[in-house]
Amino acid sequence: MALQRLKEAAEKAKCELSSSLETEINLPFITADASGPKHLNATLSRAKLEQLTDDLIESTIEPCHKALEDAKLKPEDIDEVILVGGQTRMPKVQETVKKIFGKEANKGVNPDEVVAMGAAIQAGILGGDVKKDILLLDVTPLSLGIETLGGVATRLIERNSTIPTSKSQIFSTAADNQSAVDINVLQGERPMAKDDTSLGRFQLIGIPLAPRGIPQIEVSFDIDRNGIINVKAKDLGTQKEQKITITASSGLTDEEIDKKVKEAEQFAEEDKKLKEKIELKNQADTLIYSVEKTLKESEDKISEEEKTEIDENIKDLKKALEEDNAENIKAGIEKLTASSHKMAEEIYKKATAETQ
């Protein structure tokens, strides 16, 4: 069981590092010995992951050069480079591809489905159902997503995705007893909602009152062959749903689309820092909520000394959030995480003693 949890956490960390610079691996009660339960809490950076996988990435370079040589082609002769396999979502892999071919890889096709799609096309060619020299694909001109906590633009469908296409993702509430959620549909390449274009808004109401993070709300995007976007939000608990149909998915000229893409590139570093800071604040807020909830529910199982330490760490982290200092927030998260693990260990020991 412990190995399975480790494997799942490693896979999750690898996926998260495709869009974040670092991620937390937090596995409480991963094992136990005579001294009590053991927890795993580690930070893995994208740089460390790239270092660990460097030999694997380097081994792909020679086959690419060999393929070009066998085809008697130069990198500049290649119109599009298509990535195959989920591992190619790693930024380092995409950077390596760009160095080899001198161009960005086409991300319009799901790398997990490329082989199957290619086989289907080839089968169509062999069967005479598809013309060998013609393959027309329409794509989304800009990324599509919704606004989430902190004004972050969370993408569901990436720019240049072939249509028709669909994508779903599970979200939750940001506050206790929240009975409605506002869905702001966005189009653009910037990581903050305020810098993207809002295509429409709608509300999902009637969500049962519950602590934040409990309700499961599925947001689905569906784009048909005509480029019409259907966005649906569904509460998986009550099956209540609300949707919006957007017929003019872009309304932008090629020049305007190109301008938005260039702006995203121009402000990439600034946007990344801002998004990371907001995500850090969201992480801190979630941690405070979780620890305060545990403290309230298990007050009789925690020593006064432990309560005092946790209360102080919560106050320090709240102060860091008010001051909006990223370094202090990060330090506060580390301190509160450490004390929360000590609290969990104390609760576990007392619960074990009571059952004996």
ZALO-596355 format. One record per residue: residue in one letter; x, y, z of N, C-alpha, C, O in turn. Coordinates in steps of 0.2 Angstrom, whole numbers, padded with zeros to 4 digits, always signed. Example, Ala and Ser with C-alpha at 12.3 -4.5 7.8 and 13.67 -1.06 7.14 Angstrom:
BEGIN
A+0066-0028+0039+0062-0022+0039+0066-0016+0039+0071-0017+0042 S+0064-0011+0035+0068-0005+0036+0064+0000+0039+0067+0006+0040 
end
This chain:
BEGIN
M+0004-0006+0000+0000+0000+0000+0004+0006+0000+0003+0011-0004 A+0010+0006+0004+0014+0012+0004+0017+0013-0002+0018+0019-0005 L+0020+0008-0006+0023+0009-0012+0018+0011-0017+0020+0015-0022 Q+0012+0009-0017+0007+0012-0022+0005+0019-0020+0005+0023-0025 R+0005+0021-0014+0004+0028-0013+0010+0032-0015+0009+0038-0018 L+0016+0030-0014+0022+0033-0017+0022+0034-0024+0024+0039-0027 K+0020+0028-0028+0020+0029-0035+0015+0034-0038+0016+0038-0042 E+0009+0034-0034+0004+0039-0036+0006+0046-0035+0004+0050-0039 A+0009+0047-0029+0012+0054-0028+0017+0056-0033+0017+0062-0034 A+0021+0051-0035+0027+0053-0040+0024+0055-0046+0026+0059-0049 E+0019+0051-0048+0015+0052-0055+0012+0059-0054+0012+0063-0059 K+0008+0061-0049+0005+0067-0048+0010+0073-0048+0009+0078-0051 A+0016+0072-0045+0021+0077-0044+0024+0078-0051+0025+0084-0053 K+0025+0073-0055+0028+0074-0062+0023+0078-0066+0025+0082-0070 C+0016+0076-0066+0011+0080-0070+0011+0087-0068+0011+0092-0072 E+0011+0089-0061+0011+0095-0059+0017+0100-0061+0016+0106-0062 L+0022+0096-0061+0029+0100-0063+0029+0102-0070+0033+0105-0073 S+0024+0100-0074+0023+0102-0081+0021+0109-0082+0022+0113-0087 S+0017+0111-0076+0014+0118-0076+0017+0122-0070+0015+0128-0070 S+0020+0119-0065+0023+0123-0059+0030+0122-0059+0033+0117-0061 L+0034+0126-0055+0041+0126-0054+0043+0121-0049+0048+0119-0049 E+0038+0120-0044+0039+0115-0039+0033+0113-0036+0028+0116-0037 T+0033+0107-0033+0027+0104-0030+0028+0101-0023+0034+0099-0022 E+0023+0100-0019+0024+0097-0013+0022+0090-0013+0016+0089-0016 I+0026+0086-0010+0024+0079-0010+0022+0077-0002+0027+0077+0002 N+0016+0076-0001+0014+0076+0006+0010+0070+0007+0004+0069+0005 L+0013+0065+0011+0010+0058+0012+0010+0057+0020+0015+0054+0022 P+0005+0059+0023+0005+0058+0030+0004+0050+0032+0000+0047+0028 F+0007+0048+0037+0006+0041+0039+0008+0036+0034+0004+0031+0033 I+0013+0037+0031+0015+0033+0025+0018+0026+0028+0017+0021+0025 T+0020+0026+0034+0022+0020+0037+0022+0021+0045+0021+0027+0047 A+0024+0016+0049+0025+0017+0056+0030+0012+0059+0031+0006+0056 D+0033+0014+0064+0037+0009+0068+0036+0010+0075+0031+0012+0077 A+0041+0007+0079+0039+0007+0086+0039+0014+0089+0036+0015+0094 S+0042+0019+0086+0042+0026+0089+0036+0029+0087+0034+0035+0089 G+0032+0026+0082+0026+0030+0080+0025+0030+0072+0029+0028+0069 P+0020+0034+0070+0019+0035+0063+0024+0039+0059+0027+0043+0063 K+0025+0038+0053+0030+0042+0049+0027+0045+0043+0022+0043+0040 H+0029+0051+0042+0026+0055+0037+0031+0057+0032+0037+0058+0033 L+0029+0058+0025+0033+0060+0020+0031+0067+0018+0025+0068+0016 N+0035+0072+0019+0034+0079+0016+0040+0081+0013+0045+0083+0016 A+0040+0082+0006+0046+0084+0002+0043+0089-0003+0038+0089-0005 T+0048+0093-0005+0047+0098-0011+0051+0095-0017+0057+0095-0016 L+0048+0095-0022+0052+0093-0028+0051+0098-0033+0046+0100-0035 S+0057+0101-0036+0057+0106-0041+0057+0103-0048+0059+0097-0049 R+0055+0107-0052+0055+0105-0059+0063+0104-0061+0064+0100-0065 A+0067+0108-0059+0074+0108-0060+0077+0101-0058+0081+0098-0062 K+0075+0099-0052+0077+0092-0050+0074+0086-0054+0078+0082-0056 L+0068+0087-0056+0065+0082-0060+0069+0082-0067+0070+0076-0070 E+0070+0087-0070+0074+0088-0076+0081+0084-0076+0083+0081-0080 Q+0084+0086-0070+0090+0083-0068+0090+0075-0068+0094+0071-0071 L+0085+0072-0065+0084+0065-0064+0082+0062-0071+0084+0056-0072 T+0079+0066-0075+0077+0063-0082+0081+0065-0088+0079+0063-0093 D+0086+0068-0086+0091+0071-0091+0093+0066-0096+0093+0067-0102 D+0095+0060-0094+0098+0055-0098+0093+0052-0103+0094+0050-0109 L+0086+0052-0100+0081+0049-0105+0079+0054-0110+0078+0052-0116 I+0079+0061-0108+0078+0066-0113+0083+0066-0119+0082+0067-0125 E+0090+0066-0116+0095+0066-0121+0095+0060-0126+0098+0061-0131 S+0093+0054-0123+0093+0049-0128+0088+0049-0134+0088+0045-0138 T+0084+0054-0134+0079+0055-0139+0082+0059-0145+0079+0059-0150 I+0087+0063-0143+0090+0067-0148+0093+0064-0155+0091+0065-0160 E+0097+0058-0153+0100+0055-0159+0095+0052-0164+0095+0052-0170 P+0089+0048-0161+0084+0046-0166+0081+0051-0170+0079+0050-0176 C+0080+0057-0167+0077+0063-0171+0082+0064-0177+0080+0065-0183 H+0088+0065-0176+0093+0067-0181+0094+0061-0186+0094+0062-0192 K+0093+0055-0184+0093+0049-0188+0087+0049-0193+0088+0047-0199 A+0081+0051-0190+0075+0051-0194+0076+0056-0200+0074+0055-0205 L+0079+0062-0198+0080+0067-0203+0084+0065-0208+0083+0066-0214 E+0090+0062-0206+0095+0059-0211+0092+0054-0216+0093+0054-0222 D+0088+0049-0213+0085+0044-0217+0080+0047-0222+0079+0044-0228 A+0077+0052-0220+0072+0055-0224+0075+0060-0229+0071+0063-0233 K+0081+0061-0228+0085+0066-0232+0082+0073-0232+0081+0077-0237 L+0080+0075-0226+0077+0081-0224+0082+0085-0219+0085+0082-0215 K+0081+0092-0219+0084+0096-0214+0078+0099-0209+0072+0098-0211 P+0080+0101-0203+0075+0103-0199+0070+0109-0202+0064+0109-0200 E+0073+0113-0206+0069+0118-0209+0064+0116-0214+0059+0119-0216 D+0065+0109-0216+0060+0106-0221+0054+0104-0218+0049+0102-0221 I+0054+0103-0211+0048+0100-0207+0043+0106-0206+0045+0111-0203 D+0037+0104-0208+0031+0109-0207+0029+0109-0200+0028+0115-0197 E+0028+0103-0197+0025+0103-0190+0028+0097-0187+0030+0092-0190 V+0030+0098-0180+0032+0093-0176+0027+0091-0171+0024+0095-0167 I+0025+0085-0171+0019+0082-0167+0022+0078-0161+0026+0073-0162 L+0020+0080-0155+0023+0076-0149+0019+0070-0148+0012+0070-0148 V+0022+0064-0146+0019+0058-0145+0020+0055-0138+0026+0055-0136 G+0015+0054-0134+0016+0051-0127+0015+0056-0122+0017+0062-0123 G+0012+0055-0116+0011+0059-0111+0017+0063-0108+0017+0068-0106 Q+0023+0059-0108+0029+0062-0106+0031+0068-0109+0035+0072-0107 T+0029+0069-0116+0031+0075-0120+0028+0081-0117+0029+0087-0120 R+0024+0081-0112+0021+0087-0109+0026+0090-0105+0025+0096-0103 M+0031+0087-0103+0037+0090-0099+0040+0096-0103+0042+0095-0109 P+0040+0102-0100+0043+0108-0103+0050+0106-0106+0052+0109-0111 K+0054+0102-0102+0061+0101-0105+0061+0097-0111+0065+0098-0115 V+0056+0092-0112+0056+0089-0118+0054+0093-0124+0057+0093-0129 Q+0049+0098-0122+0047+0102-0128+0053+0107-0130+0053+0109-0135 E+0057+0109-0125+0063+0113-0126+0068+0110-0130+0071+0113-0135 T+0069+0103-0129+0073+0099-0133+0071+0099-0140+0075+0099-0145 V+0065+0097-0141+0062+0097-0148+0063+0103-0152+0064+0103-0157 K+0062+0109-0148+0063+0116-0151+0070+0117-0154+0071+0119-0159 K+0075+0114-0149+0082+0115-0151+0083+0111-0157+0087+0113-0162 I+0081+0105-0158+0082+0100-0163+0079+0103-0170+0083+0103-0175 F+0073+0105-0170+0069+0107-0176+0069+0114-0177+0066+0116-0182 G+0071+0118-0172+0071+0125-0173+0064+0128-0173+0063+0134-0176 K+0059+0125-0171+0052+0127-0170+0048+0124-0164+0050+0119-0162 E+0043+0128-0162+0039+0125-0157+0035+0119-0159+0033+0119-0165 A+0034+0114-0155+0030+0108-0157+0023+0110-0157+0020+0114-0154 N+0019+0106-0162+0012+0107-0162+0008+0104-0156+0009+0098-0156 K+0005+0108-0152+0002+0105-0146-0006+0104-0147-0010+0103-0142 G-0008+0104-0154-0015+0104-0155-0018+0097-0155-0024+0096-0155 V-0014+0092-0154-0016+0085-0153-0014+0082-0147-0008+0083-0144 N-0019+0078-0144-0017+0075-0137-0012+0070-0138-0013+0065-0142 P-0006+0071-0135+0000+0066-0136-0002+0059-0134+0001+0054-0136 D-0007+0058-0130-0009+0051-0128-0013+0048-0133-0014+0042-0133 E-0015+0052-0138-0020+0049-0143-0017+0049-0150-0020+0047-0155 V-0011+0052-0151-0008+0053-0158-0007+0046-0161-0009+0046-0167 V-0004+0041-0158-0003+0035-0162-0010+0032-0164-0010+0030-0170 A-0015+0032-0160-0021+0029-0162-0024+0033-0168-0027+0030-0172 M-0024+0040-0168-0026+0044-0173-0022+0043-0179-0025+0042-0185 G-0016+0042-0179-0012+0041-0185-0014+0034-0188-0014+0034-0194 A-0015+0029-0184-0017+0023-0186-0024+0023-0190-0025+0020-0195 A-0028+0027-0187-0035+0027-0190-0034+0031-0197-0038+0029-0201 I-0030+0036-0197-0029+0040-0203-0026+0035-0209-0029+0035-0214 Q-0021+0031-0207-0018+0027-0211-0023+0021-0214-0023+0019-0220 A-0027+0019-0209-0032+0014-0211-0037+0017-0216-0039+0013-0221 G-0039+0023-0215-0043+0027-0220-0040+0027-0227-0043+0027-0232 I-0033+0029-0227-0030+0030-0233-0030+0023-0237-0031+0022-0243 L-0028+0018-0233-0028+0011-0236-0034+0008-0239-0035+0005-0243 G-0040+0011-0235-0046+0009-0237-0049+0013-0242-0055+0012-0245 G-0046+0018-0244-0048+0023-0250-0053+0028-0247-0056+0031-0251 D-0054+0028-0240-0059+0033-0238-0056+0040-0236-0060+0045-0236 V-0049+0040-0236-0046+0047-0235-0041+0048-0241-0037+0044-0243 K-0041+0054-0243-0036+0056-0249-0029+0057-0245-0029+0060-0240 K-0024+0054-0249-0018+0054-0246-0015+0061-0245-0011+0063-0241 D-0017+0066-0250-0013+0072-0250-0017+0078-0247-0015+0083-0247 I-0023+0076-0244-0027+0081-0241-0029+0079-0234-0032+0074-0233 L-0028+0084-0229-0030+0083-0222-0031+0089-0219-0027+0093-0217 L-0038+0092-0219-0039+0098-0216-0042+0098-0209-0046+0094-0207 L-0038+0102-0205-0040+0102-0197-0041+0109-0195-0037+0113-0197 D-0047+0110-0192-0048+0117-0189-0046+0116-0182-0046+0111-0178 V-0043+0122-0179-0041+0122-0172-0043+0128-0168-0046+0133-0171 T-0043+0128-0162-0045+0134-0158-0039+0139-0158-0034+0137-0157 P-0041+0145-0160-0036+0150-0161-0033+0152-0154-0027+0154-0154 L-0036+0152-0148-0034+0154-0142-0036+0149-0137-0041+0145-0138 S-0032+0149-0131-0034+0144-0126-0041+0146-0123-0043+0152-0123 L-0045+0141-0120-0051+0142-0117-0051+0139-0109-0048+0134-0108 G-0054+0143-0105-0054+0141-0098-0059+0145-0094-0063+0148-0096 I-0058+0144-0087-0062+0148-0083-0058+0152-0077-0052+0150-0076 E-0061+0157-0074-0058+0160-0069-0059+0156-0062-0064+0154-0061 T-0053+0155-0059-0053+0152-0052-0051+0156-0047-0049+0162-0048 L-0050+0153-0041-0049+0157-0035-0042+0161-0036-0037+0159-0038 G-0043+0168-0034-0037+0172-0034-0037+0176-0041-0032+0179-0042 G-0042+0175-0045-0042+0178-0052-0037+0174-0057-0035+0177-0062 V-0036+0168-0055-0031+0164-0060-0036+0161-0066-0041+0159-0065 A-0033+0162-0072-0036+0159-0078-0034+0151-0078-0028+0150-0080 T-0038+0147-0077-0037+0140-0077-0039+0137-0084-0045+0137-0086 R-0034+0135-0088-0036+0132-0095-0039+0125-0095-0036+0121-0091 L-0044+0124-0099-0046+0118-0100-0045+0115-0107-0043+0109-0108 I-0045+0120-0112-0043+0118-0119-0038+0122-0121-0038+0129-0121 E-0032+0119-0123-0026+0123-0125-0027+0126-0132-0031+0123-0137 R-0024+0131-0134-0023+0134-0140-0021+0129-0145-0017+0125-0144 N-0024+0130-0151-0022+0125-0157-0024+0118-0156-0022+0114-0159 S-0029+0117-0151-0032+0110-0151-0037+0109-0157-0040+0114-0159 T-0036+0103-0160-0041+0102-0165-0048+0101-0163-0049+0099-0158 I-0053+0104-0167-0060+0103-0166-0063+0099-0171-0061+0098-0176 P-0068+0095-0168-0072+0096-0162-0068+0093-0156-0064+0088-0157 T-0069+0096-0150-0065+0093-0144-0069+0094-0138-0074+0099-0138 S-0068+0091-0133-0071+0092-0126-0066+0091-0121-0061+0087-0121 K-0068+0094-0115-0063+0093-0109-0067+0094-0103-0071+0099-0103 S-0066+0091-0098-0070+0092-0091-0065+0092-0086-0059+0089-0086 Q-0066+0095-0080-0062+0096-0075-0066+0097-0068-0071+0100-0069 I-0064+0094-0063-0068+0095-0056-0065+0100-0052-0059+0101-0051 F-0070+0105-0050-0068+0110-0046-0072+0110-0039-0076+0105-0039 S-0071+0115-0035-0075+0115-0029-0076+0122-0026-0074+0126-0030 T-0080+0122-0021-0081+0129-0018-0075+0132-0014-0071+0128-0012 A-0075+0139-0014-0069+0142-0010-0071+0144-0004-0067+0147+0000 A-0077+0144-0001-0079+0146+0005-0084+0141+0008-0088+0137+0005 D-0085+0141+0015-0090+0137+0018-0097+0139+0017-0098+0145+0016 N-0101+0134+0016-0108+0135+0015-0110+0140+0009-0114+0144+0008 Q-0106+0139+0004-0107+0142-0003-0112+0139-0007-0111+0133-0009 S-0117+0142-0008-0123+0139-0012-0123+0140-0019-0127+0138-0023 A-0118+0144-0022-0118+0146-0029-0111+0147-0031-0107+0149-0027 V-0110+0146-0037-0103+0147-0040-0104+0151-0047-0109+0150-0051 D-0100+0156-0048-0100+0160-0054-0095+0158-0059-0089+0157-0057 I-0097+0156-0065-0092+0153-0070-0091+0159-0075-0095+0161-0078 N-0085+0161-0075-0083+0166-0080-0078+0162-0085-0073+0160-0084 V-0081+0162-0091-0078+0158-0097-0073+0163-0100-0074+0169-0102 L-0067+0161-0101-0061+0165-0103-0058+0162-0110-0058+0156-0111 Q-0055+0167-0113-0051+0165-0119-0045+0169-0119-0045+0175-0119 G-0039+0166-0120-0033+0170-0120-0027+0165-0118-0028+0160-0116 E-0021+0168-0118-0015+0165-0116-0012+0167-0110-0007+0164-0108 R-0015+0172-0107-0012+0175-0100-0014+0171-0094-0020+0169-0095 P-0010+0170-0089-0012+0166-0084-0017+0169-0079-0020+0166-0074 M-0018+0176-0079-0023+0179-0075-0029+0181-0079-0029+0184-0085 A-0035+0180-0076-0041+0181-0079-0042+0189-0082-0045+0190-0087 K-0040+0193-0078-0041+0200-0080-0037+0202-0086-0039+0207-0090 D-0032+0198-0089-0029+0200-0095-0031+0196-0101-0029+0197-0106 D-0036+0191-0099-0039+0187-0105-0046+0190-0107-0049+0195-0103 T-0049+0188-0112-0056+0190-0114-0061+0186-0111-0061+0179-0111 S-0066+0189-0108-0072+0185-0105-0077+0184-0111-0080+0189-0114 L-0079+0178-0112-0083+0176-0117-0091+0176-0115-0095+0176-0118 G-0091+0175-0108-0098+0175-0105-0098+0172-0098-0093+0170-0096 R-0103+0174-0094-0103+0172-0087-0110+0168-0086-0115+0170-0089 F-0110+0164-0081-0116+0161-0079-0115+0158-0072-0110+0157-0070 Q-0121+0157-0068-0121+0154-0061-0124+0147-0061-0129+0146-0064 L-0121+0143-0057-0124+0137-0054-0126+0138-0047-0122+0139-0043 I-0132+0138-0046-0135+0139-0039-0138+0133-0037-0139+0128-0040 G-0140+0133-0030-0143+0127-0027-0138+0122-0024-0140+0116-0023 I-0132+0124-0023-0127+0119-0021-0128+0118-0013-0129+0123-0010 P-0129+0112-0011-0130+0111-0004-0125+0114+0000-0119+0114-0001 L-0127+0116+0006-0122+0120+0011-0117+0114+0014-0119+0109+0016 A-0111+0116+0013-0106+0111+0015-0099+0115+0016-0098+0121+0014 P-0094+0112+0020-0088+0115+0021-0085+0116+0014-0086+0112+0009 R-0080+0121+0013-0077+0122+0007-0073+0116+0005-0070+0113+0009 G-0072+0115-0002-0069+0109-0004-0072+0103-0005-0070+0098-0007 I-0078+0103-0002-0082+0096-0001-0086+0096-0008-0086+0090-0011 P-0090+0100-0010-0094+0100-0016-0090+0098-0022-0085+0101-0023 Q-0092+0094-0026-0089+0092-0033-0092+0095-0038-0098+0093-0040 I-0089+0100-0042-0093+0103-0047-0089+0102-0054-0083+0104-0054 E-0092+0099-0058-0089+0097-0065-0090+0102-0070-0096+0104-0071 V-0085+0105-0072-0085+0110-0078-0083+0107-0084-0078+0104-0085 S-0087+0107-0089-0086+0104-0096-0086+0109-0101-0091+0113-0102 F-0081+0109-0106-0081+0112-0112-0082+0108-0118-0079+0102-0118 D-0086+0110-0122-0087+0106-0128-0088+0110-0134-0092+0115-0135 I-0083+0109-0139-0083+0113-0145-0085+0109-0151-0081+0104-0152 D-0090+0111-0155-0092+0107-0161-0088+0109-0167-0084+0113-0167 R-0090+0105-0173-0086+0106-0179-0087+0114-0181-0083+0116-0185 N-0092+0117-0179-0093+0124-0181-0090+0129-0177-0091+0135-0178 G-0087+0127-0172-0083+0131-0167-0088+0134-0162-0086+0138-0158 I-0094+0131-0161-0099+0133-0156-0097+0130-0149-0096+0124-0149 I-0096+0134-0144-0094+0132-0138-0100+0131-0133-0104+0135-0132 N-0100+0125-0130-0105+0124-0125-0101+0123-0118-0097+0118-0118 V-0103+0127-0113-0099+0126-0107-0105+0124-0102-0110+0127-0101 K-0103+0119-0098-0108+0117-0093-0105+0116-0086-0099+0113-0086 A-0109+0118-0081-0106+0117-0074-0112+0112-0071-0118+0114-0071 K-0109+0107-0067-0114+0102-0064-0112+0100-0057-0106+0098-0056 D-0116+0101-0053-0115+0098-0046-0116+0091-0046-0122+0089-0046 L-0111+0087-0045-0111+0080-0045-0115+0077-0039-0117+0071-0039 G-0116+0081-0034-0120+0079-0028-0127+0079-0029-0131+0074-0028 T-0130+0084-0032-0137+0085-0033-0139+0084-0041-0145+0083-0042 Q-0134+0084-0045-0135+0083-0052-0138+0089-0055-0140+0089-0061 K-0138+0095-0051-0141+0101-0054-0135+0104-0059-0129+0103-0058 E-0137+0107-0064-0133+0109-0069-0135+0116-0072-0141+0117-0072 Q-0130+0119-0075-0132+0126-0079-0127+0126-0084-0121+0124-0084 K-0129+0129-0090-0124+0129-0096-0125+0136-0100-0130+0140-0099 I-0120+0137-0104-0120+0143-0108-0118+0141-0115-0113+0137-0116 T-0121+0144-0120-0118+0142-0127-0115+0149-0130-0119+0154-0130 I-0109+0148-0133-0106+0154-0135-0105+0152-0143-0101+0148-0145 T-0108+0156-0147-0108+0155-0154-0102+0159-0158-0099+0156-0162 A-0100+0165-0155-0094+0168-0158-0088+0167-0153-0087+0171-0149 S-0085+0161-0154-0080+0159-0150-0074+0164-0150-0070+0164-0145 S-0073+0168-0155-0067+0172-0155-0069+0179-0158-0068+0184-0154 G-0071+0180-0164-0073+0186-0166-0067+0191-0167-0067+0197-0168 L-0061+0188-0167-0055+0192-0167-0051+0190-0174-0052+0185-0177 T-0048+0195-0177-0044+0194-0183-0038+0191-0182-0036+0190-0176 D-0035+0188-0187-0028+0185-0186-0023+0189-0183-0019+0187-0179 E-0023+0196-0184-0019+0201-0182-0020+0201-0174-0015+0202-0170 E-0026+0201-0172-0028+0202-0165-0026+0196-0161-0023+0196-0155 I-0027+0190-0164-0025+0184-0161-0017+0184-0160-0015+0182-0155 D-0014+0185-0165-0007+0186-0165-0004+0190-0160+0001+0189-0156 K-0008+0196-0159-0006+0201-0154-0006+0198-0147-0002+0199-0143 K-0012+0194-0146-0013+0191-0139-0008+0186-0137-0005+0186-0132 V-0006+0182-0143-0001+0177-0142+0006+0181-0140+0010+0178-0135 K+0008+0186-0144+0014+0189-0142+0014+0193-0136+0019+0193-0132 E+0008+0195-0133+0008+0198-0127+0009+0193-0121+0013+0195-0116 A+0007+0187-0122+0008+0182-0118+0015+0180-0117+0018+0179-0112 E+0019+0180-0123+0026+0179-0123+0030+0185-0120+0034+0183-0116 Q+0027+0191-0121+0031+0197-0119+0031+0197-0111+0035+0199-0108 F+0025+0195-0108+0024+0196-0101+0024+0189-0097+0022+0189-0092 A+0027+0184-0101+0027+0177-0098+0031+0177-0091+0028+0174-0086 E+0036+0180-0090+0040+0180-0084+0036+0183-0078+0036+0181-0073 E+0034+0189-0080+0030+0193-0075+0023+0190-0073+0022+0189-0067 D+0020+0187-0078+0014+0183-0077+0015+0177-0072+0011+0175-0068 K+0021+0174-0074+0022+0167-0070+0023+0169-0063+0021+0165-0058 K+0027+0174-0061+0028+0176-0054+0022+0178-0051+0021+0176-0045 L+0018+0182-0054+0011+0184-0051+0007+0178-0050+0004+0177-0044 K+0006+0173-0055+0002+0167-0054+0005+0163-0048+0001+0160-0044 E+0012+0162-0048+0015+0158-0042+0013+0161-0036+0012+0157-0031 K+0013+0167-0035+0012+0171-0029+0005+0170-0027+0003+0168-0021 I+0000+0170-0031-0007+0169-0030-0008+0162-0028-0012+0160-0023 E-0005+0157-0031-0006+0150-0030-0003+0148-0023-0005+0144-0019 L+0003+0152-0021+0006+0151-0014+0001+0154-0009+0000+0151-0004 K-0002+0159-0010-0007+0162-0005-0013+0157-0005-0016+0156+0001 N-0015+0155-0010-0021+0150-0010-0019+0144-0006-0023+0141-0002 Q-0013+0141-0007-0010+0136-0003-0010+0137+0004-0012+0133+0009 A-0008+0143+0006-0008+0145+0013-0015+0146+0016-0016+0143+0022 D-0019+0149+0013-0026+0149+0015-0029+0142+0016-0033+0141+0021 T-0028+0138+0011-0031+0131+0012-0028+0127+0018-0031+0124+0022 L-0021+0128+0019-0018+0125+0025-0021+0128+0031-0022+0124+0036 I-0022+0134+0032-0024+0137+0038-0031+0134+0040-0033+0132+0045 Y-0035+0134+0034-0042+0131+0035-0042+0124+0038-0046+0122+0042 S-0038+0120+0035-0037+0113+0036-0035+0112+0043-0038+0108+0047 V-0030+0116+0045-0027+0115+0052-0032+0117+0057-0033+0114+0063 E-0035+0123+0056-0040+0126+0061-0046+0121+0062-0048+0120+0067 K-0048+0118+0056-0053+0113+0057-0051+0107+0061-0055+0104+0065 T-0045+0104+0060-0043+0098+0064-0042+0100+0071-0043+0096+0075 L-0039+0106+0072-0038+0109+0079-0045+0109+0083-0045+0107+0089 K-0050+0111+0079-0057+0112+0083-0060+0105+0084-0063+0104+0089 E-0059+0100+0079-0062+0093+0080-0058+0089+0085-0061+0084+0088 S-0052+0090+0086-0048+0086+0090-0045+0089+0096-0039+0088+0098 E-0048+0095+0098-0045+0099+0103-0043+0095+0110-0038+0096+0113 D-0047+0090+0111-0046+0086+0118-0040+0081+0117-0038+0078+0122 K-0038+0080+0111-0032+0076+0110-0025+0079+0109-0020+0076+0108 I-0025+0086+0110-0019+0090+0109-0017+0093+0115-0021+0096+0118 S-0011+0093+0116-0008+0096+0122-0008+0104+0122-0009+0106+0116 E-0009+0107+0127-0009+0115+0127-0003+0117+0124-0003+0122+0120 E+0003+0114+0125+0009+0117+0122+0009+0116+0114+0011+0121+0111 E+0006+0111+0112+0005+0110+0105+0000+0115+0102+0001+0118+0096 K-0005+0116+0105-0010+0121+0103-0007+0128+0102-0008+0131+0098 T-0003+0130+0108+0000+0136+0108+0004+0137+0102+0004+0142+0098 E+0008+0132+0100+0013+0132+0094+0009+0133+0088+0011+0137+0084 I+0004+0129+0087+0000+0129+0081-0003+0136+0080-0003+0139+0075 D-0006+0139+0086-0010+0145+0085-0005+0151+0083-0006+0155+0079 E+0001+0150+0086+0006+0155+0084+0008+0155+0077+0009+0160+0073 N+0009+0149+0074+0011+0148+0067+0005+0150+0063+0006+0153+0057 I-0001+0149+0065-0007+0151+0061-0007+0159+0061-0008+0162+0055 K-0006+0162+0066-0005+0170+0067+0000+0172+0062-0001+0177+0059 D+0006+0169+0063+0012+0171+0058+0010+0171+0051+0012+0175+0047 L+0007+0165+0049+0005+0164+0042+0000+0169+0040+0000+0172+0034 K-0005+0171+0044-0010+0175+0042-0007+0182+0042-0009+0186+0037 K-0002+0184+0046+0001+0191+0046+0005+0191+0039+0005+0196+0036 A+0008+0186+0037+0012+0186+0031+0007+0187+0025+0009+0190+0020 L+0001+0184+0025-0004+0185+0020-0006+0192+0019-0007+0195+0014 E-0007+0195+0025-0009+0202+0025-0003+0207+0023-0005+0211+0019 E+0003+0205+0024+0008+0209+0022+0010+0207+0014+0014+0211+0011 D+0007+0202+0012+0008+0200+0005+0015+0199+0003+0018+0201-0003 N+0019+0196+0008+0026+0194+0006+0027+0187+0005+0026+0183+0009 A+0029+0185-0001+0029+0178-0004+0034+0174+0000+0033+0168+0002 E+0040+0177+0002+0045+0173+0006+0042+0171+0013+0043+0166+0015 N+0039+0176+0016+0037+0175+0023+0031+0170+0022+0030+0166+0027 I+0027+0170+0017+0021+0166+0016+0024+0159+0016+0021+0154+0019 K+0029+0158+0011+0032+0151+0010+0035+0149+0017+0034+0143+0018 A+0038+0153+0021+0041+0151+0027+0036+0149+0032+0036+0144+0036 G+0030+0153+0032+0025+0151+0036+0021+0145+0035+0019+0141+0039 I+0021+0143+0028+0018+0137+0026+0022+0131+0029+0019+0126+0031 E+0029+0132+0028+0033+0126+0031+0033+0125+0038+0032+0120+0040 K+0032+0131+0042+0032+0130+0049+0025+0127+0051+0025+0123+0055 L+0020+0129+0048+0013+0127+0050+0012+0120+0048+0009+0116+0051 T+0015+0118+0042+0015+0111+0040+0018+0106+0045+0016+0101+0046 A+0024+0108+0047+0028+0104+0052+0024+0104+0058+0024+0098+0061 S+0021+0109+0061+0018+0108+0067+0011+0104+0066+0009+0101+0071 S+0008+0105+0060+0002+0101+0059+0004+0093+0059-0001+0089+0061 H+0010+0092+0057+0012+0085+0057+0013+0082+0064+0011+0076+0066 K+0016+0086+0068+0017+0085+0075+0010+0084+0078+0009+0079+0082 M+0005+0088+0077-0002+0087+0079-0005+0081+0077-0008+0077+0081 A-0004+0079+0071-0007+0073+0068-0004+0067+0072-0008+0062+0073 E+0002+0067+0073+0006+0062+0076+0003+0061+0084+0002+0055+0086 E+0002+0067+0087+0000+0066+0094-0008+0064+0094-0009+0060+0098 I-0012+0066+0089-0019+0063+0089-0019+0056+0088-0022+0052+0091 Y-0014+0054+0083-0014+0046+0081-0012+0042+0087-0014+0037+0089 K-0007+0045+0091-0004+0041+0097-0010+0040+0102-0011+0035+0105 K-0014+0046+0103-0019+0046+0108-0024+0041+0106-0027+0037+0110 A-0026+0041+0100-0031+0037+0097-0030+0030+0098-0034+0025+0099 T-0023+0028+0096-0021+0021+0097-0021+0019+0104-0023+0013+0105 A-0019+0023+0109-0019+0021+0116-0026+0020+0118-0027+0015+0122 E-0031+0024+0116-0038+0023+0118-0041+0016+0116-0045+0014+0119 T-0038+0014+0110-0041+0007+0107-0038+0001+0110-0040-0004+0110 Q-0032+0002+0114-0029-0003+0117-0031-0005+0124-0029-0010+0127 
end
